[in-house]
Amino acid sequence: MNLEQNKLNAIAFYKMAYLGHPAEAIEKYVGEEYIQHNPDVADGTQGFISYFEQMQDEYPDKSIEFVRCIAEGNLVALHTHQTWPGNDQYVTMDFFRFDENGKICEHWDAIQQIPEKSANPNTMY
């Protein structure tokens, strides 16, 4: 496994899909199967494409910043900061599993809205 290449591919895949090009992201970065664990997204590549195409149609002005990327074995973890219309902000953690050919084949995530107030002075990053 090439950890650095997997990190670059995970970021490129997510950014491409998030910014409105999910079919291209699937074509370039996904292998024979795509197992989805997010309950709001249908399993498989078509579910992924449909979800991100709808998200782009409904929220074209969203943005994403990749704060951290960590790789170990066949897994890559991304820690992102997303800003949506109305200045709604979210922290996400996405995990991607890569197959033996260096292609993404499985995804898990957790999403939390960033609150206006915090009980401590630390950011979520």
C-alpha positions as CSV (number, residue, x, y, z in Angstrom):
1,M,0.0,0.0,0.0
2,N,1.2,3.4,-0.9
3,L,0.0,5.5,2.0
4,E,0.8,8.9,0.6
5,Q,-0.8,8.1,-2.7
6,N,-3.9,6.8,-0.9
7,K,-4.1,10.1,1.0
8,L,-3.9,12.2,-2.1
9,N,-6.5,10.0,-3.8
10,A,-9.0,10.1,-0.9
11,I,-8.8,14.0,-0.8
12,A,-9.1,14.2,-4.6
13,F,-12.0,11.8,-4.7
14,Y,-13.9,13.6,-1.9
15,K,-13.2,17.1,-3.3
16,M,-14.2,16.1,-6.8
17,A,-17.5,14.6,-5.7
18,Y,-18.3,17.4,-3.2
19,L,-17.7,20.1,-5.8
20,G,-20.2,18.5,-8.2
21,H,-18.3,15.8,-10.2
22,P,-19.2,12.5,-8.5
23,A,-19.3,10.4,-11.7
24,E,-15.8,11.5,-12.6
25,A,-14.7,10.8,-9.0
26,I,-16.1,7.3,-9.2
27,E,-14.5,6.6,-12.5
28,K,-11.0,7.8,-11.4
29,Y,-10.8,6.6,-7.8
30,V,-13.2,3.7,-7.1
31,G,-12.6,0.0,-7.7
32,E,-15.0,-2.9,-8.5
33,E,-17.3,-2.3,-5.6
34,Y,-18.3,0.7,-3.4
35,I,-19.7,-0.2,0.0
36,Q,-21.5,2.8,1.7
37,H,-22.1,3.0,5.4
38,N,-23.7,6.5,5.5
39,P,-27.4,5.8,6.1
40,D,-28.5,8.8,3.9
41,V,-26.7,7.4,0.8
42,A,-27.7,4.3,-1.2
43,D,-25.1,1.6,-1.4
44,G,-23.0,1.3,-4.6
45,T,-21.6,3.8,-7.0
46,Q,-25.0,5.0,-8.4
47,G,-26.2,5.9,-5.0
48,F,-23.1,7.9,-4.4
49,I,-23.4,9.7,-7.7
50,S,-27.1,10.5,-7.2
51,Y,-26.5,11.8,-3.7
52,F,-23.7,14.2,-4.7
53,E,-25.4,15.4,-7.9
54,Q,-28.5,16.3,-5.8
55,M,-26.3,18.0,-3.2
56,Q,-24.6,20.1,-5.9
57,D,-28.0,21.1,-7.4
58,E,-29.4,22.1,-4.1
59,Y,-26.2,23.7,-2.5
60,P,-23.8,24.8,-5.3
61,D,-22.2,27.4,-3.0
62,K,-20.9,25.0,-0.3
63,S,-17.2,24.8,0.4
64,I,-14.8,22.3,2.0
65,E,-11.4,22.5,3.7
66,F,-9.3,19.4,4.4
67,V,-7.9,19.9,7.8
68,R,-6.2,16.5,8.4
69,C,-5.5,13.3,6.5
70,I,-4.2,10.2,8.2
71,A,-3.4,6.8,6.6
72,E,-2.7,3.4,8.1
73,G,-2.8,0.1,6.3
74,N,-5.6,0.2,3.7
75,L,-7.5,3.0,5.4
76,V,-7.5,6.8,5.0
77,A,-9.2,9.2,7.4
78,L,-10.2,12.7,6.5
79,H,-11.1,15.5,8.9
80,T,-12.9,18.3,7.1
81,H,-14.5,21.7,7.7
82,Q,-17.6,22.3,5.5
83,T,-19.3,25.6,5.1
84,W,-22.9,25.6,3.7
85,P,-25.3,28.4,2.7
86,G,-26.4,30.5,5.6
87,N,-22.9,29.9,7.2
88,D,-23.9,26.5,8.6
89,Q,-20.6,24.9,9.4
90,Y,-19.9,21.2,9.9
91,V,-17.0,19.1,11.0
92,T,-16.8,15.7,9.3
93,M,-14.7,12.6,9.7
94,D,-14.6,10.3,6.7
95,F,-12.9,6.9,6.5
96,F,-12.1,5.2,3.2
97,R,-10.9,1.6,2.7
98,F,-8.7,1.0,-0.3
99,D,-8.6,-2.3,-2.2
100,E,-5.4,-4.1,-3.3
101,N,-5.3,-2.0,-6.5
102,G,-5.2,1.3,-4.6
103,K,-8.9,2.0,-5.4
104,I,-11.5,3.2,-2.9
105,C,-14.0,0.4,-2.0
106,E,-15.7,1.4,1.3
107,H,-16.7,4.5,3.1
108,W,-17.8,5.5,6.7
109,D,-18.4,9.0,8.0
110,A,-19.6,11.0,11.0
111,I,-20.9,14.6,10.7
112,Q,-21.4,17.2,13.4
113,Q,-22.6,20.7,13.1
114,I,-20.2,23.2,14.7
115,P,-22.1,25.0,17.5
116,E,-22.0,28.8,18.0
117,K,-21.0,28.3,21.7
118,S,-18.6,25.9,23.3
119,A,-18.0,24.9,26.9
120,N,-14.3,25.3,26.2
121,P,-12.0,27.6,24.2
122,N,-10.8,24.9,21.8
123,T,-11.9,24.6,18.2
124,M,-13.1,21.3,16.8
125,Y,-9.9,21.1,14.8
